Amino acid sequence: MGSFLLCFVPLFVAVDAFGLLPVFFGLTQGMEARRLRRVIWESVATAAVVALVFAVAGTSLLRMLGVAIADFMIAGGVVLFAVSLADLLSAEKAALHIDRESMGAVPLGVPLITGPAVMTTSIVLVNEYGILPTAGAILANILIAGVVFTFASGLNRFLGQTGAGIVSKIGNLLLAAIAIMMIRKGLMSFL
């Protein structure tokens, strides 16, 4: 249970389901309920498959490329820090131009739910805690994103635009701290 929680928290921050709410609302505005449920299901299924495949095969891919885990931790930490810093300093998530027929898979599933932050965090967690707690934490967090999307309209009324923005900014601040931790651990493994 301890390893699961150690995997769950950074992945919860990396997925940032509450921070995705404004983008989700923008993409699905005016969509009928049946279509909306299909989009949510597609986004969760796509995100889960991509994240799990990357968690399982990511280390092997790095080995084939001759990249050490420490290299990936440093590079991933830098990317995560840049992503979190950009989100922290911006007023809102960037607007997207997408195909409404495939929006469940792209961009909601990948790269919004399972993006660079989730992929980087997953590979580091697999190497630190193993595949089972990491895979469980990946699935739990992606399911949470699906639940958040399902109840998005109620959550939006409860949190309001300001509340959702605050939750997102706190999440990005935590993601920045996790990024610095990854860089530190990567550098320490070289020393």
Salt bridges, closest charged atoms under 4 A:
ASP16 OD2 - LYS93 NZ 3.43
GLU42 OE2 - ARG38 NE 3.12
ASP87 OD2 - LYS93 NZ 3.16
GLU128 OE2 - LYS185 NZ 2.83
